Amino acid sequence: MDIQKIENYIEVNARKLDLMLYHYFFKGGTTSAVIQELKNYQNEDGGFGHGLEPDVQAKESSVLATSIAFQYLTAAKVSRDEIMVKKGLKYLADNYNKEKQAWFNLTKPCMDSPRAPWWNYEKQFDSEQWGNPTAEILGYFIMYQPESNLLEDLKDKAIHRLNEIKKPEFHEIMCFTRLYEMSGTEFQKKVFSQLSELINRTIDKNVSNWGNYSATPFSYINSHQSPLFSIFDSSLINADLERVKNSIVNGDHWEPRWDWGDLNPNVWLKAKRDWIGKLTVESVAILKNFDFS
């Protein structure tokens, strides 16, 4: 695999934000450079929008886009004292649904902009998948605002939700995985067994099906240092490494395993370009992290 060719693609085609994150990981780049690029996506209300999550192109803030922003912030090890973090947490606190003890991904203004067909404002309130995105956002408060009065009740609710899941859906389990990564050892001990079981149940052991849009080990880990690395058999890790290597396009990038169908085809082309840059950074990072080529 020609890493230089992949890096050239990232330099030319990826969003500046994803390029700066790649530089942070592998080129001696700085946290401040990642923050500077994220500023382009943050609104005055503290939330994030502007297509940061490419499948929702709304400029208005959403919990969804704000959770993606915090994925970048945690990846670049941004300090809890950074004003961007404080404003983002305030937005999340302001958009917490006390009655449901939950966050919901979309705000109503998002419906006025192009988006993927599965993102629907009204339908999200009927979802039984409490953990998506609430478990993940709980993790950001644990990491960045541990004094928040939301934490104890939501930790208990998270444990209850994990124990009641009968048919795990991998996006929700990914959110619980992010919560696990940001939690202390006491909470991790309480959920490790159940979370491990649910993760394994989401992964099709027939690796030939992984070319479809489905969960794989790398939906949950990205290096040997990932907190849940130990739950995966080495044969599954190796199979997923082969999947990543073999799914490269033209030897220099990775493409999404989904599309918008016939909805907003021209906007999808932009969203797809943004996804390609993001997925290429994530994919080459996994291969580098595992010294696999």
C-alpha positions in Angstrom: 0.0 0.0 0.0 1.4 3.4 -1.1 1.0 5.6 2.0 2.4 8.6 0.2 -0.2 8.3 -2.5 -2.9 8.2 0.2 -1.5 11.2 2.0 -1.4 13.1 -1.3 -5.0 12.4 -1.8 -5.8 13.6 1.8 -3.8 16.8 1.2 -5.7 17.7 -2.0 -9.2 16.4 -1.4 -10.1 16.1 2.3 -11.7 18.9 4.3 -9.2 21.0 6.1 -10.5 19.8 9.4 -9.8 16.1 8.5 -6.4 17.1 7.1 -5.5 18.9 10.3 -6.6 15.8 12.3 -4.4 13.6 10.2 -1.5 16.0 10.7 -2.2 15.8 14.5 -2.1 12.0 14.4 1.0 11.5 12.2 2.7 14.7 11.1 3.4 16.6 14.4 0.3 18.8 13.9 -1.2 20.7 16.8 -4.4 20.6 18.8 -4.8 24.4 18.0 -4.9 23.7 14.3 -7.8 21.2 14.7 -9.6 23.8 16.9 -9.1 26.5 14.3 -10.8 24.4 11.7 -13.6 23.3 13.9 -14.5 27.0 14.5 -15.9 27.0 10.9 -18.6 24.7 12.1 -19.6 26.2 15.5 -22.6 28.6 15.7 -23.2 31.4 18.1 -25.4 29.2 20.3 -22.4 26.9 21.0 -23.7 24.0 18.9 -22.2 22.8 15.6 -23.7 22.5 12.1 -22.7 23.6 8.6 -22.5 20.0 7.4 -19.9 18.8 9.9 -21.9 15.6 9.8 -22.0 15.3 6.0 -25.4 13.5 5.9 -27.0 16.5 7.5 -26.1 19.6 5.6 -27.9 22.2 7.7 -26.0 25.2 8.9 -28.1 25.3 12.1 -26.8 23.6 15.2 -27.8 20.0 16.1 -27.0 17.6 18.8 -25.8 15.2 16.1 -23.3 17.7 14.6 -22.2 18.7 18.1 -21.5 15.1 19.1 -19.3 14.8 15.9 -17.5 17.9 16.9 -16.7 16.4 20.3 -15.4 13.3 18.5 -12.8 15.6 16.9 -12.2 17.4 20.2 -11.5 14.2 22.1 -9.4 12.8 19.3 -7.1 15.9 19.4 -7.1 15.8 23.2 -8.5 19.3 23.5 -8.5 20.7 27.1 -11.7 21.1 29.1 -10.7 24.7 29.5 -11.0 25.5 25.8 -13.8 27.9 25.2 -15.1 25.8 22.3 -15.6 22.9 24.6 -17.4 25.1 27.2 -19.7 26.6 24.6 -20.4 23.1 23.1 -21.3 21.7 26.5 -23.6 24.6 27.2 -25.4 23.9 23.9 -25.8 20.3 24.9 -27.1 21.2 28.4 -29.6 23.6 26.8 -30.9 20.9 24.5 -31.2 18.2 27.1 -34.8 16.7 27.3 -35.4 16.4 31.0 -38.7 14.6 30.6 -37.1 11.8 28.5 -33.7 12.1 30.2 -32.2 12.1 26.8 -30.7 14.0 23.9 -32.2 13.8 20.4 -30.0 14.1 17.3 -31.9 16.7 15.2 -33.4 20.1 15.7 -36.4 21.0 13.6 -34.5 23.6 11.5 -32.3 20.8 10.2 -35.3 19.5 8.1 -35.2 22.6 5.9 -31.8 21.6 4.4 -30.6 18.6 2.3 -30.0 15.5 4.3 -29.8 11.7 4.1 -33.3 10.1 3.9 -32.9 8.3 7.3 -32.6 11.5 9.2 -36.0 12.6 10.3 -36.9 15.0 13.1 -40.3 13.5 14.0 -39.3 9.9 13.9 -36.4 10.3 16.3 -38.8 10.7 19.2 -40.2 7.2 18.5 -36.9 5.5 18.7 -36.2 3.0 21.4 -32.5 3.5 21.1 -32.0 5.8 24.0 -28.2 5.4 23.9 -27.9 7.0 20.5 -26.8 9.7 21.1 -27.4 10.1 24.9 -24.8 7.5 26.0 -22.1 9.2 23.9 -23.0 12.7 25.1 -23.0 11.5 28.7 -19.4 10.5 28.0 -18.4 14.0 27.0 -19.8 15.4 30.2 -17.9 12.8 32.2 -14.7 13.8 30.4 -15.1 17.6 30.2 -17.6 18.5 32.9 -17.5 15.8 35.6 -19.2 18.2 38.1 -22.4 18.2 36.0 -25.5 17.4 38.0 -26.7 15.3 35.1 -24.1 12.5 35.6 -25.3 10.2 38.3 -28.9 9.7 37.1 -27.8 9.3 33.5 -25.1 6.8 34.5 -27.7 4.7 36.2 -30.0 5.0 33.2 -27.2 4.0 30.9 -26.6 0.8 32.9 -30.3 0.1 32.9 -30.6 0.6 29.1 -27.6 -1.7 28.4 -29.2 -4.4 30.5 -32.6 -4.2 28.8 -31.4 -4.3 25.2 -32.6 -7.4 23.4 -31.8 -6.6 19.8 -28.7 -4.5 19.7 -28.4 -1.9 17.0 -24.8 -1.1 16.2 -25.0 2.7 16.1 -26.4 2.7 19.6 -23.8 0.3 20.8 -21.1 2.5 19.2 -22.4 5.3 21.4 -22.1 3.1 24.5 -18.6 2.3 23.4 -17.6 5.9 23.3 -19.2 6.3 26.8 -17.1 3.4 28.0 -13.9 4.9 26.7 -14.5 8.2 28.5 -15.7 6.7 31.8 -13.7 5.8 34.9 -12.9 2.2 36.0 -15.8 1.9 38.4 -18.4 2.5 35.7 -16.4 0.4 33.2 -16.4 -2.6 35.5 -20.2 -2.3 35.9 -20.9 -2.5 32.1 -17.9 -4.4 30.6 -19.5 -7.8 30.5 -22.9 -6.7 29.0 -21.3 -4.2 26.6 -18.9 -6.8 25.4 -21.7 -9.3 24.7 -23.8 -6.7 22.8 -20.8 -5.6 20.7 -20.1 -9.2 19.7 -23.8 -9.8 18.9 -23.8 -6.8 16.4 -20.9 -8.3 14.4 -21.6 -10.8 11.6 -19.1 -13.6 12.0 -19.4 -14.2 8.3 -16.7 -11.7 7.2 -17.8 -11.9 3.6 -20.8 -9.8 4.6 -18.6 -6.9 5.9 -18.6 -5.2 2.5 -22.2 -4.2 3.2 -23.0 -1.4 5.7 -22.6 -3.4 8.9 -20.7 -3.5 12.1 -17.1 -4.8 12.2 -14.5 -4.7 15.0 -13.3 -1.3 13.7 -16.7 0.1 14.4 -15.7 -0.1 18.1 -11.9 0.1 18.2 -9.1 1.7 16.1 -5.9 0.5 17.8 -4.3 -1.9 20.2 -4.7 0.8 22.8 -8.5 0.9 22.5 -10.1 0.0 25.8 -12.2 -2.8 24.3 -9.5 -4.3 22.1 -9.2 -7.4 24.3 -12.8 -8.6 23.5 -12.0 -9.3 19.9 -10.4 -12.5 18.6 -7.2 -11.9 16.7 -8.7 -13.6 13.6 -11.5 -11.0 13.5 -9.0 -8.2 13.8 -6.9 -9.6 11.0 -10.0 -10.1 8.9 -11.1 -6.5 9.4 -7.6 -5.2 8.5 -7.8 -7.2 5.3 -11.3 -5.6 4.7 -9.9 -2.1 5.1 -6.9 -2.8 2.9 -8.9 -4.4 0.1 -11.6 -1.8 0.1 -9.3 1.1 -0.9 -10.4 2.8 -4.2 -7.8 3.6 -6.8 -5.1 3.0 -4.3 -5.6 6.3 -2.5 -8.9 6.7 -0.7 -11.9 5.0 0.9 -15.6 5.6 0.1 -18.8 5.3 2.1 -20.7 2.1 2.1 -24.0 4.0 1.8 -25.6 6.7 -0.3 -28.7 8.8 -0.4 -30.4 6.9 -3.2 -32.2 9.4 -5.5 -32.5 12.1 -2.9 -30.6 15.4 -3.5 -28.1 13.8 -5.9 -26.0 16.9 -6.4 -25.8 17.6 -2.7 -24.9 14.0 -2.1 -21.9 14.4 -4.3 -20.6 17.1 -1.9 -21.5 15.0 1.1 -19.8 12.0 -0.4 -16.6 14.0 -1.0 -16.6 15.1 2.6 -17.2 11.5 3.8 -14.4 10.2 1.5 -11.8 12.5 3.2 -13.0 11.6 6.7 -13.1 7.9 6.0 -9.7 8.0 4.3 -8.2 9.6 7.4 -9.9 7.1 9.7 -8.9 4.1 7.5 -5.3 4.9 7.0 -5.0 5.7 10.7 -6.3 2.2 11.5 -3.7 0.6 9.2 -0.9 2.7 10.7 -2.0 2.0 14.2 -1.8 -1.8 13.5 1.3 -1.5 11.4 -0.5 -3.2 8.6 0.2 -2.5 4.9 
